[in-house]
Amino acid sequence: MSVTVTEKAAKEVQRFIEEGEYEDGACLRISVSGGGCSGFNYGLNIAADYDETKDNKTEQHGVAVVVDKKSDLFLDGTTVDYYEGIEQRGFQFHNPNAKKTCGCGNSFST
């Protein structure tokens, strides 16, 4: 799979799933959609849906990770990490395909 989820990010996703009211089989869905100040937005959701014909699914650090095949084209080689610092806290995308990103880090262009 083209997307790697770090152990720290996976632990945060597991915590989120355990504290939420999600169906059995809940997974981390990573996607890309049009929009944002740089052209594309990253998306992270907890979902139970998975379509073998449209999605790629892996298990990483105990978390099921699903990426739809269209988003996979833009995310090849991307690492999703979780950062906790004084100035910010949250998931970060490190995408080697992004030629331009916005200041918030949630949108990019290729």
Helices and strands as residue ranges (DSSP letters): E 4-5, H 7-19, E 27-35, E 39-47, E 55-60, E 63-68, H 69-75, E 79-84, E 89-94, E 100-101, E 107-109
